[in-house]
Amino acid sequence: MGEAKERSMERKSYIISIAIALAIMVINNVFVFEKLIDYTRSYFVVVLLFNLVVLVLLANATYYTSRVKIDEIYVAISFYSFIMIANIILAIVVIFAAPINTLEIVTLLLGFGKLIFVTGVLTLNFQRKLTWLYSHAIHMLIVGVLIVVLELIVVYGSLRTQANQEMITFFIHGLSVMLLVVLNYELILREKGSNTYASLFAFSTMLVAQLFLTLTISSFYMQIQSYILQTLGFIFFFYQVNRNNFVIPEGEQRVLQRQFNLYAMNLKKIIDKKTYQVREVNQKFIDELEYAKKIQQSLLPSPKAYYRDVKIFSEYMPCERLSGDFFDHYRLDDDNVALYLMDVSGHGISAALLTMFSSNYLKFGEKNQQLFRGLKPERMLSHFYDQFNEMNFPDEMHMVVFYATMNLSTKMLTYCSAGLNCSPIRIKKNGKVDFLDKSEGFPICKLSEFITPEFKSERIKLEKGDRLLFFTDGLIDDEKNNTFNNEELIKFLTDHRFVSIEELNDLIVNMINPVKDVLNDDITYILMEI
C-alpha cells in the first residue's frame, strides 16, 4: 500500500468519526430527545447497558486471545475492560438507587472507568512486565477490587465539596482526552498491519466522544451522545481484536484442522521412519564395533601361558569396545621370549587401528631380523620410531611402549621403555621391591624432523621366586578408574607375595571387577613369575 493511500485512510478514519458524531448529535437533538424528554434517564441506562454488553464481549474476546497465545498481553485489556464494566454497573445502580442529583456521581464513576481503561491500553508494553498480576485470576481480582474501592473513596471525598467534584471531573475528562490523543498518534506512527484502521477508527471515535464531555457542560443529554459514540468505538475495537474469528469461517476452520491433523500424522510417520533408520544404522555400527572388538582381541595372547618354568598371567580390560592398549608375549627362538605393552593415545577405533598396525610390526616380519632386533630392545624401538614416522599417521597420534626379552636359561631380562609412564614392578621372594626404570627412551610420535631419540636398554638378572608386573597407567589411575594408586598397588603385591600367581591374578581381577563397567581408561597388565 502506497504512502498516499495510507494517509488517505488515516484522514478518513478521523473524518468518518467526526461525521458519525455530528450525525448522532443531530438525530438526538432534533428527533430523539424531544420524544423521550420524560425518559432521559431510561434512555441513558439503555445506552449504558448496550455499552456494557459490548464491553463484556470485548473482555471475553481479549481474554480468549491471550489464552490461545496469540498475544498473552491481551489479558491486560481484558482486565481493564472488567474494571470499566464494574464502573458502569455501579453507575447504573446509582441511577436506580438515587434518581435525584445522581449526574455528578455517575459522571465520576464512568470517567474513572474510562480513564483506567485508556491508560491500560496505552501502556500495554509496560504491562508485559507485570507477570505477577496476570499469572493468576485471583491476583487480578484482588487488584481490581482495590482499584474500584480506591475510586469509590475518591468519589465520596470529591462529593463533600462542589469545587473538588468539578475539578476532579474536569481533570479525569481532560486526562482521558490527552491519553486518547497519544494513543491515536501512536497508531498512526506504528507500523500498520492488517486491520489497524479498525483500531484507529475505534479510538478516534472514543476521542470525539470524550471531547464532548470535556468541552461542554455535563448533562444527561451529553452523556448519552458521548456513550453512544463510545459504544461504537468499542464495537470496532472488538472487531479488531476478534477479527480472525470473523474472517475464517467455521467450515474453513474445520478444513484447516483436518489438514493440520493430516500433516501431524504424516510428520509422525516420517519421524518414526527416520528414527528407525537411525536406530538401524546405529545398530549396524555397534555390530561392526563388536566384530572389530573380536578381531582385536583375537590378536591377544592366551591369558595364561608357560615358557618352561616361567608362568605368565595377563588381563585386558578396555573402557570402550575398542581399546588403545595392547600387549603380547611370544618366543623369539627356543631360548628367548619377548613381551611388550603399548598404550596408544585416545580410545576407540583410531587407537585400536594403530595398536593393530604396531603389533603387526613389532611381532611379525623376517625371522632373522626379528630375532636380531628382538634380542636388543633398544634397536627394536629405535627402528619402530623411524618406521612410525614414515607412515602418514595424523601428527597428534602417539604411543608409549615397553619392550623386553628374557633368556629362559640365564633368566636375564633385557628391557627398554619408549616413554611408558609406569615402570614395571619386581617383587622378590623376600618382599624387596625394585622398579624396571633404568632404561632410556622416547615416546613413539611424529617428531623425527626435530628429534632423533636415543634408546638404551637395561639388563636385570631375575631369580627363582621373583614376580614382575608390567602394566599400563589405567591400573594405577585412581581418579579415572577408582582402582589402585601406585603405593596401594605395591602394598597389595607385597602383602600377597605368598599366594600362588594364579590366586594373585584372581585377587587383582576381583579388585577391578566392581568398577569394570565404568572405567574411563583401559587397563592392561602382564603378571610374570620366575
Contacts in CASP RR format, 6 or more apart in sequence:
PFRMAT RR
TARGET T0000
AUTHOR 0000-0000-0000
METHOD contacts of the structure
MODEL  1
MGEAKERSMERKSYIISIAIALAIMVINNVFVFEKLIDYTRSYFVVVLLF
NLVVLVLLANATYYTSRVKIDEIYVAISFYSFIMIANIILAIVVIFAAPI
NTLEIVTLLLGFGKLIFVTGVLTLNFQRKLTWLYSHAIHMLIVGVLIVVL
ELIVVYGSLRTQANQEMITFFIHGLSVMLLVVLNYELILREKGSNTYASL
FAFSTMLVAQLFLTLTISSFYMQIQSYILQTLGFIFFFYQVNRNNFVIPE
GEQRVLQRQFNLYAMNLKKIIDKKTYQVREVNQKFIDELEYAKKIQQSLL
PSPKAYYRDVKIFSEYMPCERLSGDFFDHYRLDDDNVALYLMDVSGHGIS
AALLTMFSSNYLKFGEKNQQLFRGLKPERMLSHFYDQFNEMNFPDEMHMV
VFYATMNLSTKMLTYCSAGLNCSPIRIKKNGKVDFLDKSEGFPICKLSEF
ITPEFKSERIKLEKGDRLLFFTDGLIDDEKNNTFNNEELIKFLTDHRFVS
IEELNDLIVNMINPVKDVLNDDITYILMEI
6 192 0 8 1.000
9 197 0 8 1.000
10 188 0 8 1.000
10 197 0 8 1.000
10 200 0 8 1.000
13 197 0 8 1.000
13 200 0 8 1.000
13 201 0 8 1.000
13 204 0 8 1.000
14 204 0 8 1.000
16 201 0 8 1.000
17 201 0 8 1.000
17 204 0 8 1.000
17 205 0 8 1.000
17 207 0 8 1.000
17 208 0 8 1.000
18 208 0 8 1.000
20 205 0 8 1.000
20 229 0 8 1.000
20 232 0 8 1.000
21 205 0 8 1.000
21 208 0 8 1.000
21 209 0 8 1.000
21 212 0 8 1.000
21 225 0 8 1.000
21 229 0 8 1.000
24 225 0 8 1.000
24 228 0 8 1.000
24 229 0 8 1.000
25 225 0 8 1.000
28 221 0 8 1.000
28 224 0 8 1.000
28 225 0 8 1.000
28 228 0 8 1.000
29 221 0 8 1.000
32 43 0 8 1.000
33 40 0 8 1.000
33 221 0 8 1.000
36 42 0 8 1.000
36 43 0 8 1.000
40 220 0 8 1.000
40 221 0 8 1.000
40 224 0 8 1.000
41 95 0 8 1.000
41 99 0 8 1.000
41 220 0 8 1.000
43 224 0 8 1.000
44 95 0 8 1.000
44 220 0 8 1.000
44 223 0 8 1.000
44 224 0 8 1.000
44 227 0 8 1.000
45 92 0 8 1.000
45 95 0 8 1.000
45 96 0 8 1.000
47 224 0 8 1.000
47 227 0 8 1.000
47 228 0 8 1.000
47 231 0 8 1.000
48 88 0 8 1.000
48 91 0 8 1.000
48 92 0 8 1.000
48 227 0 8 1.000
49 92 0 8 1.000
50 231 0 8 1.000
51 88 0 8 1.000
51 227 0 8 1.000
51 230 0 8 1.000
51 231 0 8 1.000
51 234 0 8 1.000
52 85 0 8 1.000
52 88 0 8 1.000
52 89 0 8 1.000
52 92 0 8 1.000
54 231 0 8 1.000
54 234 0 8 1.000
54 235 0 8 1.000
54 238 0 8 1.000
55 81 0 8 1.000
55 84 0 8 1.000
55 85 0 8 1.000
55 88 0 8 1.000
55 234 0 8 1.000
56 85 0 8 1.000
57 238 0 8 1.000
58 77 0 8 1.000
58 81 0 8 1.000
58 234 0 8 1.000
58 237 0 8 1.000
58 238 0 8 1.000
58 241 0 8 1.000
59 77 0 8 1.000
59 78 0 8 1.000
59 81 0 8 1.000
59 82 0 8 1.000
59 85 0 8 1.000
60 78 0 8 1.000
61 238 0 8 1.000
61 241 0 8 1.000
61 242 0 8 1.000
61 245 0 8 1.000
62 74 0 8 1.000
62 75 0 8 1.000
62 77 0 8 1.000
62 78 0 8 1.000
62 81 0 8 1.000
62 241 0 8 1.000
63 74 0 8 1.000
63 75 0 8 1.000
63 78 0 8 1.000
65 71 0 8 1.000
65 74 0 8 1.000
65 241 0 8 1.000
65 242 0 8 1.000
66 72 0 8 1.000
66 73 0 8 1.000
66 74 0 8 1.000
66 75 0 8 1.000
66 78 0 8 1.000
66 134 0 8 1.000
67 75 0 8 1.000
70 244 0 8 1.000
72 134 0 8 1.000
73 124 0 8 1.000
73 127 0 8 1.000
73 128 0 8 1.000
73 134 0 8 1.000
74 241 0 8 1.000
75 134 0 8 1.000
75 140 0 8 1.000
76 120 0 8 1.000
76 124 0 8 1.000
76 127 0 8 1.000
76 130 0 8 1.000
76 134 0 8 1.000
77 120 0 8 1.000
77 121 0 8 1.000
77 124 0 8 1.000
77 241 0 8 1.000
79 133 0 8 1.000
79 134 0 8 1.000
79 140 0 8 1.000
79 144 0 8 1.000
80 116 0 8 1.000
80 117 0 8 1.000
80 119 0 8 1.000
80 120 0 8 1.000
80 121 0 8 1.000
81 117 0 8 1.000
82 144 0 8 1.000
83 113 0 8 1.000
83 116 0 8 1.000
83 117 0 8 1.000
83 144 0 8 1.000
83 147 0 8 1.000
83 148 0 8 1.000
84 113 0 8 1.000
84 114 0 8 1.000
84 116 0 8 1.000
84 117 0 8 1.000
86 144 0 8 1.000
86 148 0 8 1.000
87 109 0 8 1.000
87 110 0 8 1.000
87 111 0 8 1.000
87 112 0 8 1.000
87 113 0 8 1.000
87 148 0 8 1.000
87 151 0 8 1.000
88 109 0 8 1.000
88 110 0 8 1.000
88 113 0 8 1.000
90 109 0 8 1.000
90 148 0 8 1.000
90 152 0 8 1.000
91 105 0 8 1.000
91 106 0 8 1.000
91 109 0 8 1.000
91 110 0 8 1.000
94 102 0 8 1.000
94 105 0 8 1.000
94 106 0 8 1.000
94 109 0 8 1.000
95 102 0 8 1.000
95 106 0 8 1.000
98 105 0 8 1.000
103 218 0 8 1.000
103 219 0 8 1.000
103 220 0 8 1.000
103 223 0 8 1.000
104 159 0 8 1.000
104 165 0 8 1.000
104 169 0 8 1.000
105 155 0 8 1.000
105 159 0 8 1.000
106 223 0 8 1.000
107 169 0 8 1.000
107 213 0 8 1.000
107 218 0 8 1.000
107 223 0 8 1.000
108 154 0 8 1.000
108 155 0 8 1.000
108 158 0 8 1.000
108 159 0 8 1.000
108 165 0 8 1.000
108 168 0 8 1.000
108 169 0 8 1.000
108 172 0 8 1.000
109 151 0 8 1.000
109 155 0 8 1.000
110 223 0 8 1.000
110 227 0 8 1.000
111 169 0 8 1.000
111 172 0 8 1.000
111 173 0 8 1.000
111 176 0 8 1.000
111 213 0 8 1.000
112 151 0 8 1.000
112 154 0 8 1.000
112 155 0 8 1.000
112 172 0 8 1.000
113 151 0 8 1.000
114 176 0 8 1.000
114 210 0 8 1.000
114 230 0 8 1.000
115 172 0 8 1.000
115 175 0 8 1.000
115 176 0 8 1.000
115 179 0 8 1.000
116 147 0 8 1.000
118 176 0 8 1.000
118 179 0 8 1.000
118 180 0 8 1.000
118 183 0 8 1.000
118 206 0 8 1.000
119 179 0 8 1.000
120 127 0 8 1.000
121 183 0 8 1.000
122 179 0 8 1.000
122 182 0 8 1.000
122 183 0 8 1.000
122 186 0 8 1.000
127 134 0 8 1.000
132 139 0 8 1.000
133 139 0 8 1.000
133 140 0 8 1.000
133 143 0 8 1.000
134 140 0 8 1.000
154 168 0 8 1.000
157 164 0 8 1.000
158 164 0 8 1.000
158 165 0 8 1.000
158 168 0 8 1.000
158 169 0 8 1.000
159 165 0 8 1.000
169 218 0 8 1.000
170 214 0 8 1.000
173 210 0 8 1.000
173 213 0 8 1.000
173 214 0 8 1.000
174 210 0 8 1.000
174 214 0 8 1.000
176 210 0 8 1.000
176 214 0 8 1.000
177 207 0 8 1.000
177 210 0 8 1.000
177 211 0 8 1.000
177 214 0 8 1.000
180 203 0 8 1.000
180 206 0 8 1.000
180 207 0 8 1.000
180 210 0 8 1.000
181 207 0 8 1.000
183 203 0 8 1.000
184 200 0 8 1.000
184 203 0 8 1.000
184 204 0 8 1.000
184 207 0 8 1.000
187 196 0 8 1.000
187 199 0 8 1.000
187 200 0 8 1.000
187 203 0 8 1.000
188 200 0 8 1.000
190 196 0 8 1.000
194 243 0 8 1.000
195 239 0 8 1.000
195 240 0 8 1.000
195 243 0 8 1.000
196 240 0 8 1.000
198 236 0 8 1.000
198 237 0 8 1.000
198 239 0 8 1.000
198 240 0 8 1.000
198 243 0 8 1.000
199 236 0 8 1.000
199 237 0 8 1.000
199 240 0 8 1.000
201 233 0 8 1.000
201 236 0 8 1.000
202 233 0 8 1.000
202 234 0 8 1.000
202 235 0 8 1.000
202 236 0 8 1.000
202 237 0 8 1.000
202 239 0 8 1.000
202 240 0 8 1.000
203 233 0 8 1.000
203 237 0 8 1.000
205 229 0 8 1.000
205 230 0 8 1.000
205 232 0 8 1.000
205 233 0 8 1.000
205 236 0 8 1.000
206 229 0 8 1.000
206 230 0 8 1.000
206 233 0 8 1.000
206 234 0 8 1.000
208 229 0 8 1.000
209 225 0 8 1.000
209 226 0 8 1.000
209 227 0 8 1.000
209 228 0 8 1.000
209 229 0 8 1.000
209 230 0 8 1.000
209 233 0 8 1.000
210 226 0 8 1.000
210 230 0 8 1.000
212 222 0 8 1.000
212 225 0 8 1.000
212 226 0 8 1.000
212 229 0 8 1.000
213 222 0 8 1.000
213 223 0 8 1.000
213 226 0 8 1.000
216 222 0 8 1.000
239 246 0 8 1.000
248 256 0 8 1.000
289 321 0 8 1.000
289 322 0 8 1.000
289 349 0 8 1.000
290 321 0 8 1.000
292 321 0 8 1.000
292 322 0 8 1.000
292 349 0 8 1.000
292 352 0 8 1.000
293 318 0 8 1.000
293 321 0 8 1.000
293 322 0 8 1.000
295 356 0 8 1.000
296 322 0 8 1.000
296 323 0 8 1.000
296 326 0 8 1.000
296 352 0 8 1.000
296 355 0 8 1.000
296 356 0 8 1.000
297 316 0 8 1.000
299 326 0 8 1.000
299 328 0 8 1.000
299 356 0 8 1.000
299 359 0 8 1.000
300 314 0 8 1.000
300 316 0 8 1.000
300 326 0 8 1.000
300 327 0 8 1.000
300 328 0 8 1.000
301 314 0 8 1.000
301 327 0 8 1.000
301 328 0 8 1.000
301 329 0 8 1.000
301 330 0 8 1.000
303 313 0 8 1.000
303 314 0 8 1.000
303 315 0 8 1.000
303 316 0 8 1.000
304 311 0 8 1.000
304 312 0 8 1.000
304 313 0 8 1.000
304 314 0 8 1.000
304 502 0 8 1.000
305 311 0 8 1.000
305 312 0 8 1.000
305 314 0 8 1.000
305 329 0 8 1.000
306 312 0 8 1.000
307 329 0 8 1.000
307 331 0 8 1.000
307 337 0 8 1.000
307 408 0 8 1.000
308 408 0 8 1.000
309 408 0 8 1.000
309 530 0 8 1.000
310 337 0 8 1.000
310 406 0 8 1.000
310 408 0 8 1.000
310 528 0 8 1.000
310 529 0 8 1.000
310 530 0 8 1.000
311 501 0 8 1.000
311 528 0 8 1.000
311 529 0 8 1.000
312 329 0 8 1.000
312 339 0 8 1.000
312 526 0 8 1.000
312 527 0 8 1.000
312 528 0 8 1.000
312 529 0 8 1.000
313 501 0 8 1.000
313 502 0 8 1.000
313 505 0 8 1.000
313 526 0 8 1.000
313 527 0 8 1.000
314 327 0 8 1.000
314 329 0 8 1.000
314 524 0 8 1.000
314 525 0 8 1.000
314 526 0 8 1.000
314 527 0 8 1.000
315 505 0 8 1.000
315 508 0 8 1.000
315 509 0 8 1.000
315 512 0 8 1.000
315 523 0 8 1.000
315 524 0 8 1.000
315 525 0 8 1.000
316 323 0 8 1.000
316 325 0 8 1.000
316 327 0 8 1.000
316 523 0 8 1.000
316 524 0 8 1.000
317 512 0 8 1.000
317 516 0 8 1.000
317 519 0 8 1.000
317 522 0 8 1.000
317 523 0 8 1.000
317 524 0 8 1.000
318 324 0 8 1.000
318 325 0 8 1.000
318 347 0 8 1.000
318 519 0 8 1.000
318 522 0 8 1.000
319 347 0 8 1.000
319 481 0 8 1.000
319 519 0 8 1.000
319 520 0 8 1.000
319 521 0 8 1.000
319 522 0 8 1.000
319 523 0 8 1.000
320 347 0 8 1.000
320 348 0 8 1.000
321 348 0 8 1.000
322 347 0 8 1.000
322 348 0 8 1.000
322 349 0 8 1.000
322 351 0 8 1.000
322 352 0 8 1.000
323 347 0 8 1.000
323 348 0 8 1.000
323 351 0 8 1.000
323 352 0 8 1.000
323 355 0 8 1.000
323 522 0 8 1.000
323 524 0 8 1.000
324 343 0 8 1.000
324 344 0 8 1.000
324 346 0 8 1.000
324 347 0 8 1.000
324 348 0 8 1.000
324 351 0 8 1.000
324 352 0 8 1.000
324 354 0 8 1.000
324 355 0 8 1.000
324 522 0 8 1.000
325 341 0 8 1.000
325 342 0 8 1.000
325 343 0 8 1.000
325 344 0 8 1.000
325 355 0 8 1.000
325 472 0 8 1.000
325 522 0 8 1.000
325 523 0 8 1.000
325 524 0 8 1.000
326 341 0 8 1.000
326 342 0 8 1.000
326 344 0 8 1.000
326 355 0 8 1.000
326 356 0 8 1.000
326 358 0 8 1.000
326 359 0 8 1.000
326 524 0 8 1.000
327 339 0 8 1.000
327 340 0 8 1.000
327 341 0 8 1.000
327 342 0 8 1.000
327 470 0 8 1.000
327 524 0 8 1.000
327 526 0 8 1.000
328 339 0 8 1.000
328 340 0 8 1.000
328 359 0 8 1.000
328 362 0 8 1.000
328 363 0 8 1.000
329 337 0 8 1.000
329 338 0 8 1.000
329 339 0 8 1.000
329 340 0 8 1.000
329 526 0 8 1.000
330 337 0 8 1.000
330 338 0 8 1.000
330 339 0 8 1.000
330 363 0 8 1.000
331 337 0 8 1.000
331 338 0 8 1.000
332 338 0 8 1.000
332 370 0 8 1.000
332 371 0 8 1.000
332 374 0 8 1.000
332 375 0 8 1.000
332 405 0 8 1.000
333 371 0 8 1.000
335 407 0 8 1.000
335 408 0 8 1.000
335 409 0 8 1.000
336 371 0 8 1.000
336 374 0 8 1.000
336 375 0 8 1.000
336 405 0 8 1.000
336 406 0 8 1.000
336 407 0 8 1.000
336 408 0 8 1.000
337 405 0 8 1.000
337 406 0 8 1.000
337 408 0 8 1.000
338 374 0 8 1.000
338 403 0 8 1.000
338 404 0 8 1.000
338 405 0 8 1.000
338 406 0 8 1.000
339 403 0 8 1.000
339 404 0 8 1.000
339 405 0 8 1.000
339 406 0 8 1.000
339 470 0 8 1.000
339 526 0 8 1.000
339 528 0 8 1.000
340 362 0 8 1.000
340 401 0 8 1.000
340 402 0 8 1.000
340 403 0 8 1.000
340 404 0 8 1.000
341 401 0 8 1.000
341 402 0 8 1.000
341 420 0 8 1.000
341 470 0 8 1.000
341 471 0 8 1.000
341 472 0 8 1.000
341 524 0 8 1.000
341 526 0 8 1.000
342 355 0 8 1.000
342 358 0 8 1.000
342 359 0 8 1.000
342 399 0 8 1.000
342 400 0 8 1.000
342 401 0 8 1.000
342 402 0 8 1.000
343 399 0 8 1.000
343 400 0 8 1.000
343 401 0 8 1.000
343 420 0 8 1.000
343 472 0 8 1.000
343 473 0 8 1.000
343 522 0 8 1.000
343 524 0 8 1.000
344 351 0 8 1.000
344 354 0 8 1.000
344 355 0 8 1.000
344 358 0 8 1.000
344 397 0 8 1.000
344 398 0 8 1.000
344 399 0 8 1.000
345 351 0 8 1.000
345 396 0 8 1.000
345 397 0 8 1.000
345 398 0 8 1.000
345 399 0 8 1.000
347 522 0 8 1.000
350 397 0 8 1.000
354 393 0 8 1.000
354 397 0 8 1.000
354 399 0 8 1.000
355 399 0 8 1.000
357 391 0 8 1.000
358 384 0 8 1.000
358 388 0 8 1.000
358 399 0 8 1.000
358 401 0 8 1.000
358 444 0 8 1.000
361 384 0 8 1.000
361 387 0 8 1.000
362 380 0 8 1.000
362 384 0 8 1.000
362 401 0 8 1.000
362 403 0 8 1.000
363 370 0 8 1.000
364 370 0 8 1.000
372 379 0 8 1.000
373 379 0 8 1.000
373 380 0 8 1.000
373 383 0 8 1.000
374 380 0 8 1.000
374 403 0 8 1.000
374 405 0 8 1.000
375 405 0 8 1.000
375 414 0 8 1.000
376 414 0 8 1.000
376 457 0 8 1.000
377 403 0 8 1.000
377 404 0 8 1.000
377 405 0 8 1.000
377 414 0 8 1.000
377 415 0 8 1.000
377 416 0 8 1.000
377 439 0 8 1.000
377 455 0 8 1.000
377 457 0 8 1.000
378 416 0 8 1.000
378 439 0 8 1.000
378 455 0 8 1.000
378 456 0 8 1.000
378 457 0 8 1.000
379 455 0 8 1.000
380 403 0 8 1.000
380 416 0 8 1.000
381 401 0 8 1.000
381 403 0 8 1.000
381 416 0 8 1.000
381 418 0 8 1.000
381 441 0 8 1.000
381 444 0 8 1.000
381 455 0 8 1.000
382 453 0 8 1.000
382 455 0 8 1.000
384 401 0 8 1.000
384 418 0 8 1.000
384 444 0 8 1.000
385 418 0 8 1.000
385 442 0 8 1.000
385 444 0 8 1.000
385 448 0 8 1.000
385 453 0 8 1.000
385 455 0 8 1.000
386 448 0 8 1.000
388 444 0 8 1.000
388 445 0 8 1.000
388 446 0 8 1.000
389 446 0 8 1.000
389 447 0 8 1.000
389 448 0 8 1.000
393 446 0 8 1.000
394 446 0 8 1.000
395 446 0 8 1.000
397 445 0 8 1.000
397 446 0 8 1.000
398 443 0 8 1.000
398 444 0 8 1.000
398 445 0 8 1.000
398 446 0 8 1.000
399 418 0 8 1.000
399 443 0 8 1.000
399 444 0 8 1.000
399 445 0 8 1.000
400 417 0 8 1.000
400 418 0 8 1.000
400 419 0 8 1.000
400 420 0 8 1.000
400 421 0 8 1.000
400 443 0 8 1.000
400 444 0 8 1.000
401 417 0 8 1.000
401 418 0 8 1.000
401 419 0 8 1.000
401 420 0 8 1.000
401 444 0 8 1.000
402 415 0 8 1.000
402 416 0 8 1.000
402 417 0 8 1.000
402 418 0 8 1.000
402 420 0 8 1.000
402 424 0 8 1.000
402 470 0 8 1.000
403 415 0 8 1.000
403 416 0 8 1.000
403 418 0 8 1.000
404 413 0 8 1.000
404 414 0 8 1.000
404 415 0 8 1.000
404 416 0 8 1.000
404 436 0 8 1.000
404 470 0 8 1.000
405 413 0 8 1.000
405 414 0 8 1.000
405 415 0 8 1.000
406 412 0 8 1.000
406 413 0 8 1.000
406 414 0 8 1.000
406 462 0 8 1.000
410 461 0 8 1.000
411 461 0 8 1.000
411 462 0 8 1.000
411 463 0 8 1.000
411 530 0 8 1.000
412 459 0 8 1.000
412 460 0 8 1.000
412 461 0 8 1.000
412 462 0 8 1.000
413 436 0 8 1.000
413 459 0 8 1.000
413 460 0 8 1.000
413 461 0 8 1.000
413 462 0 8 1.000
413 468 0 8 1.000
414 457 0 8 1.000
414 458 0 8 1.000
414 459 0 8 1.000
415 424 0 8 1.000
415 436 0 8 1.000
415 439 0 8 1.000
415 457 0 8 1.000
415 458 0 8 1.000
415 459 0 8 1.000
415 460 0 8 1.000
416 439 0 8 1.000
416 440 0 8 1.000
416 441 0 8 1.000
416 455 0 8 1.000
416 456 0 8 1.000
416 457 0 8 1.000
416 458 0 8 1.000
417 423 0 8 1.000
417 436 0 8 1.000
417 437 0 8 1.000
417 439 0 8 1.000
417 440 0 8 1.000
417 441 0 8 1.000
418 441 0 8 1.000
418 442 0 8 1.000
418 443 0 8 1.000
418 444 0 8 1.000
418 455 0 8 1.000
419 441 0 8 1.000
419 442 0 8 1.000
419 443 0 8 1.000
420 472 0 8 1.000
421 473 0 8 1.000
422 471 0 8 1.000
422 472 0 8 1.000
422 473 0 8 1.000
422 475 0 8 1.000
422 476 0 8 1.000
422 486 0 8 1.000
423 435 0 8 1.000
423 436 0 8 1.000
423 437 0 8 1.000
424 435 0 8 1.000
424 436 0 8 1.000
424 468 0 8 1.000
424 469 0 8 1.000
424 470 0 8 1.000
424 471 0 8 1.000
425 433 0 8 1.000
425 434 0 8 1.000
425 435 0 8 1.000
425 436 0 8 1.000
425 468 0 8 1.000
425 469 0 8 1.000
425 489 0 8 1.000
425 490 0 8 1.000
425 493 0 8 1.000
426 433 0 8 1.000
426 434 0 8 1.000
426 435 0 8 1.000
426 436 0 8 1.000
426 460 0 8 1.000
426 462 0 8 1.000
426 466 0 8 1.000
426 467 0 8 1.000
426 468 0 8 1.000
427 433 0 8 1.000
427 466 0 8 1.000
427 467 0 8 1.000
427 468 0 8 1.000
427 469 0 8 1.000
427 493 0 8 1.000
427 494 0 8 1.000
427 497 0 8 1.000
428 434 0 8 1.000
428 463 0 8 1.000
428 465 0 8 1.000
428 466 0 8 1.000
429 463 0 8 1.000
429 464 0 8 1.000
429 465 0 8 1.000
429 466 0 8 1.000
429 497 0 8 1.000
431 494 0 8 1.000
431 497 0 8 1.000
433 490 0 8 1.000
433 493 0 8 1.000
433 494 0 8 1.000
434 460 0 8 1.000
436 458 0 8 1.000
436 460 0 8 1.000
436 468 0 8 1.000
438 458 0 8 1.000
439 455 0 8 1.000
439 456 0 8 1.000
439 457 0 8 1.000
439 458 0 8 1.000
440 454 0 8 1.000
440 455 0 8 1.000
440 456 0 8 1.000
441 453 0 8 1.000
441 454 0 8 1.000
441 455 0 8 1.000
441 456 0 8 1.000
442 451 0 8 1.000
442 453 0 8 1.000
442 454 0 8 1.000
442 455 0 8 1.000
462 468 0 8 1.000
462 530 0 8 1.000
463 530 0 8 1.000
464 530 0 8 1.000
465 529 0 8 1.000
465 530 0 8 1.000
466 529 0 8 1.000
466 530 0 8 1.000
467 493 0 8 1.000
467 497 0 8 1.000
467 501 0 8 1.000
467 504 0 8 1.000
467 527 0 8 1.000
467 528 0 8 1.000
467 529 0 8 1.000
467 530 0 8 1.000
468 527 0 8 1.000
468 528 0 8 1.000
468 529 0 8 1.000
468 530 0 8 1.000
469 489 0 8 1.000
469 493 0 8 1.000
469 525 0 8 1.000
469 526 0 8 1.000
469 527 0 8 1.000
469 528 0 8 1.000
470 525 0 8 1.000
470 526 0 8 1.000
470 528 0 8 1.000
471 523 0 8 1.000
471 524 0 8 1.000
471 525 0 8 1.000
471 526 0 8 1.000
472 522 0 8 1.000
472 523 0 8 1.000
472 524 0 8 1.000
472 525 0 8 1.000
473 521 0 8 1.000
474 480 0 8 1.000
474 481 0 8 1.000
474 483 0 8 1.000
474 519 0 8 1.000
474 521 0 8 1.000
474 522 0 8 1.000
474 523 0 8 1.000
474 524 0 8 1.000
475 481 0 8 1.000
475 483 0 8 1.000
475 484 0 8 1.000
475 489 0 8 1.000
475 523 0 8 1.000
475 524 0 8 1.000
475 525 0 8 1.000
476 483 0 8 1.000
476 484 0 8 1.000
476 485 0 8 1.000
476 486 0 8 1.000
476 489 0 8 1.000
477 483 0 8 1.000
477 520 0 8 1.000
477 521 0 8 1.000
478 484 0 8 1.000
478 485 0 8 1.000
478 488 0 8 1.000
480 519 0 8 1.000
480 520 0 8 1.000
480 521 0 8 1.000
481 512 0 8 1.000
481 515 0 8 1.000
481 519 0 8 1.000
481 520 0 8 1.000
481 521 0 8 1.000
481 523 0 8 1.000
482 515 0 8 1.000
482 518 0 8 1.000
483 511 0 8 1.000
483 512 0 8 1.000
483 515 0 8 1.000
483 523 0 8 1.000
484 492 0 8 1.000
484 511 0 8 1.000
492 507 0 8 1.000
492 508 0 8 1.000
492 511 0 8 1.000
493 504 0 8 1.000
496 503 0 8 1.000
496 504 0 8 1.000
496 507 0 8 1.000
499 507 0 8 1.000
501 527 0 8 1.000
501 529 0 8 1.000
504 527 0 8 1.000
505 527 0 8 1.000
508 525 0 8 1.000
508 527 0 8 1.000
512 523 0 8 1.000
END
